[in-house]
Amino acid sequence: MNSLQSSTTLHNGVKMPWFGLGVYKVPEGEVALESVKMAIKAGYKSIDTAALYENEESVGQAIKESGVPREELFITTKVWNEDLRNNSVEEAFETSLRKLGLDYVDLYLIHWPVKDKYKDAWKVLEKLYKEKRVRSIGVSNFNIHHIEDLMSVAEIKPMVNQVELHPLHSQPELRDYCKKQQIQIEAWAPLGQGRLLDHPVLQEIASGHHKSIAQVILRWDIQNEIVTIPKSIRESRIKENANIFDFTLSSSDMEKINALNENQRFGADPDNFNF
Ligand SMILES: NC(=O)c1ccc[n+]([C@@H]2O[C@H](COP(=O)([O-])OP(=O)(O)OC[C@H]3O[C@@H](n4cnc5c(N)ncnc54)[C@H](OP(=O)(O)O)[C@@H]3O)[C@@H](O)[C@H]2O)c1
């Protein structure tokens, strides 16, 4: 874990970078195109998009224009809830692939655990995996009971679970569970969608290392073996966020950050969402 290119090995042997760029709410067109290109130029190897974000075409274009060989990049996209409800997961996958202009994705995720639907969706993801259309498959916003339920029918265990995870919602039980199951945990909203960046405890730790709060949180992720995908559309922040491989948080820093957990979500609750 000593550079932006360092990766974790998923339980199927596929390597996934610890660090990547998230593109939620990044508008399709110039903004998405330029931010993804800036990130790849800065050394990012992993991009996290979703059908919901409606920017897969720009992400795909940025990949092409980056000049970096496709196989050096790790591209994640996700199937949206409506396609689970309509039993159109395979069609949704084809659409995502076409928009991205790719012939495979590195990771395909079920975006939310839509009740009574995610087990059927998983069967489709397993099929895509067996057909080698995706290098790995996983889930997002799954609590322990969702994963256990999924495993009652799964032939292939999810390789990744991407969930809301930041110092105010650090999900210790889910992280322990996923570690035991060899499911890699990945943090969305690692910066609390920007809401954590004036926290006094984090500020004190950041000042001690001459780093920003964002860098401290992202370093805390990596040291906790959490894959992290902060979003920014600004070149200076894209570079700043990735500049976390030249310092180490002490165990006392780590404990202070661990102690901030309040189970406080900024996003929806996977057991009670209405979209
Ligand atoms: N699976 C899911 O359900 C789910 C849900 C939400 C998100 N995600 C994924 O996770 C990614 C990250 O989460 P997120 O985008 O919600 O939130 P985030 O990464 O925690 O925060 C992004 C916000 O922080 C700002 N920011 C970024 N770096 C900064 C810095 N160094 N200093 C100050 N402000 C900074 C960004 O503004 P600027 O862009 O203006 O810099 C943006 O407003 C998403 O983009 C998406 O790929 C997944």
PDBQT file of the ligand as one rigid body, heavy atoms in Angstrom, charges set to zero:
ROOT
HETATM    1  N1  LIG A 301     -22.884   2.772  -3.959  1.00  0.00    +0.000 N 
HETATM    2  C1  LIG A 301     -23.522   3.848  -3.594  1.00  0.00    +0.000 C 
HETATM    3  O1  LIG A 301     -24.720   3.810  -3.251  1.00  0.00    +0.000 OA
HETATM    4  C2  LIG A 301     -22.839   5.167  -3.628  1.00  0.00    +0.000 A 
HETATM    5  C3  LIG A 301     -23.451   6.296  -3.061  1.00  0.00    +0.000 A 
HETATM    6  C4  LIG A 301     -22.752   7.503  -3.084  1.00  0.00    +0.000 A 
HETATM    7  C5  LIG A 301     -21.494   7.556  -3.657  1.00  0.00    +0.000 A 
HETATM    8  N2  LIG A 301     -20.938   6.446  -4.229  1.00  0.00    +0.000 N 
HETATM    9  C6  LIG A 301     -19.596   6.480  -4.864  1.00  0.00    +0.000 C 
HETATM   10  O2  LIG A 301     -18.653   6.960  -3.929  1.00  0.00    +0.000 OA
HETATM   11  C7  LIG A 301     -17.992   8.110  -4.458  1.00  0.00    +0.000 C 
HETATM   12  C8  LIG A 301     -17.579   9.045  -3.353  1.00  0.00    +0.000 C 
HETATM   13  O3  LIG A 301     -18.693   9.471  -2.595  1.00  0.00    +0.000 OA
HETATM   14  P1  LIG A 301     -19.375  10.912  -2.739  1.00  0.00    +0.000 P 
HETATM   15  O4  LIG A 301     -19.072  11.476  -4.061  1.00  0.00    +0.000 OA
HETATM   16  O5  LIG A 301     -20.800  10.771  -2.394  1.00  0.00    +0.000 OA
HETATM   17  O6  LIG A 301     -18.721  11.765  -1.572  1.00  0.00    +0.000 OA
HETATM   18  P2  LIG A 301     -17.221  12.105  -1.076  1.00  0.00    +0.000 P 
HETATM   19  O7  LIG A 301     -16.222  11.546  -1.992  1.00  0.00    +0.000 OA
HETATM   20  O8  LIG A 301     -17.176  11.764   0.367  1.00  0.00    +0.000 OA
HETATM   21  O9  LIG A 301     -17.209  13.690  -1.128  1.00  0.00    +0.000 OA
HETATM   22  C9  LIG A 301     -17.262  14.398  -2.327  1.00  0.00    +0.000 C 
HETATM   23  C10 LIG A 301     -17.419  15.886  -1.986  1.00  0.00    +0.000 C 
HETATM   24  O10 LIG A 301     -16.269  16.353  -1.309  1.00  0.00    +0.000 OA
HETATM   25  C11 LIG A 301     -15.656  17.424  -2.063  1.00  0.00    +0.000 C 
HETATM   26  N3  LIG A 301     -14.208  17.197  -1.969  1.00  0.00    +0.000 N 
HETATM   27  C12 LIG A 301     -13.489  16.200  -2.527  1.00  0.00    +0.000 A 
HETATM   28  N4  LIG A 301     -12.187  16.288  -2.190  1.00  0.00    +0.000 NA
HETATM   29  C13 LIG A 301     -12.078  17.377  -1.397  1.00  0.00    +0.000 A 
HETATM   30  C14 LIG A 301     -10.984  18.004  -0.747  1.00  0.00    +0.000 A 
HETATM   31  N5  LIG A 301      -9.748  17.506  -0.830  1.00  0.00    +0.000 N 
HETATM   32  N6  LIG A 301     -11.227  19.120  -0.019  1.00  0.00    +0.000 NA
HETATM   33  C15 LIG A 301     -12.472  19.631   0.076  1.00  0.00    +0.000 A 
HETATM   34  N7  LIG A 301     -13.552  19.084  -0.513  1.00  0.00    +0.000 NA
HETATM   35  C16 LIG A 301     -13.354  17.965  -1.252  1.00  0.00    +0.000 A 
HETATM   36  C17 LIG A 301     -16.202  17.292  -3.473  1.00  0.00    +0.000 C 
HETATM   37  O11 LIG A 301     -16.301  18.551  -4.097  1.00  0.00    +0.000 OA
HETATM   38  P3  LIG A 301     -15.627  18.920  -5.548  1.00  0.00    +0.000 P 
HETATM   39  O12 LIG A 301     -16.033  17.860  -6.526  1.00  0.00    +0.000 OA
HETATM   40  O13 LIG A 301     -16.220  20.246  -5.839  1.00  0.00    +0.000 OA
HETATM   41  O14 LIG A 301     -14.156  18.945  -5.294  1.00  0.00    +0.000 OA
HETATM   42  C18 LIG A 301     -17.605  16.739  -3.208  1.00  0.00    +0.000 C 
HETATM   43  O15 LIG A 301     -18.477  17.781  -2.866  1.00  0.00    +0.000 OA
HETATM   44  C19 LIG A 301     -19.062   8.671  -5.413  1.00  0.00    +0.000 C 
HETATM   45  O16 LIG A 301     -18.563   9.645  -6.283  1.00  0.00    +0.000 OA
HETATM   46  C20 LIG A 301     -19.543   7.410  -6.057  1.00  0.00    +0.000 C 
HETATM   47  O17 LIG A 301     -18.646   6.965  -7.034  1.00  0.00    +0.000 OA
HETATM   48  C21 LIG A 301     -21.586   5.251  -4.208  1.00  0.00    +0.000 A 
ENDROOT
TORSDOF 0
